[in-house]
Amino acid sequence: LQLLADMEHDRVGPDSIVCSSMATACERGDNWEAALHLLEAPPLQEDVITIGTRASALARGACWAEAVELVAQLRSAAVQPNVQILGAVTSACERAHHWTCSLELLASMVR
């Protein structure tokens, strides 16, 4: 997180790759809340990288409802979630013991 402070000091704004990399490091260090916080920092523009990282952090925290909502938001924007995102959302459902949501998500992928 020192990198963000250094970038701010140098008046360099982090892009989606920097934020996603730092968020992934936080998530892998079992600090998924910090990962989500990094991804919510404006003026970060979401792309497939940041959305995938967000889905992974939600999975780590077993935030199944937020993960399912993420997929719903993508689909309502006519964006097809990729395998990484769908896998992470399925993992979030599994970790939270919401098997029915996971099965519904998998069934929707086949349609």
N, C-alpha and C positions, 0 to 999 in steps of 0.2 A: 504494500500500500504506500510505501515511501515513494515509489515511482510516480504515483498520482500527485503527491505533494511536490516532487521535483518538477514534474511537467507543468503544474500550476505556477510554480515559482518562475519557470522559464517562459511562461505564457504560451505554452503549447497545449492544445486541446487533445485529449486522447480520442482515438477513433475506435470503431467497433472491434477491430482486431486487438488493440491494446486492452480495452475493457473486457473483452471476452477471455483473453489470456489470463488476466488477473483474476477474473471471476472463476475461471476453471481451477486456478491454483487454490483459491479460497474453498471452492467446493470439494476438491480432492483432499483438502486439509480439514474436512468436516466442519467448515464454517460456511454452510450454504446460505445462511442469512446475509452474510457479508457479500456473497456472490450476487444475490438478488439485488442488494442495495447498489452495488457497482453498476449493474445493468439498468437500473432505474435512473441513473444520473443523467440529467439533461446536459447538453443537447445531443445525446447519443441517438443516432438513427438506427432503428432496428433493421437487421437483415437476417439472412438465414443463419449466419454464424451466431449472432447474439440470441436469436430465438432458440437455437439448439442448445446454447449454453444455459439459457433460462430454464428450458425444459429439464436439463440434467440437474440443475440446482434444485428444482422443484421435486424431482425424483429423489434426490438425496435426502430432502426434508420430508418425504412422504406427503407432500402437499398435493394430494390427488385432485381435489376440486379445482384448484388453480391451474393445474396441468391440463385437465380436461377442458377448462374454459379457454386456455391458450389455443388448443386445437380448434375449438368452436370459433374463436376470433379469426384464426387463419382461414378457416373454411368460409366464413361469412365475407371475408375479403377476397374470396376466389383464389386463395393461395393453398396449394396442396402441400400439407406437411410432409417432410422427407422421412426416411427410415429412422434417422437418429432421433428426430423429435417424437415420432410415434413410439419408438422403443423406450424413450425416457418417460413418456406419459404412461405407457403400460407399466413400467417399473414403479412409477409413483403410485399407481392404483394397487399394484401388488404389495408394495411396502406398507400401504395403509390398510391392507386386507379388504380392499374393495374389488373383489374378483369380477363382480357383475359389470362394473364399469370397464374393466380391462377387456372382458369378453365382448362387450358391445363395441368398443373401439376396434378390436381385431375384426369383428364382423363387418364393421363399416369400411374397413380397408379392402375387403373382398368385393364389395359392391361396386 
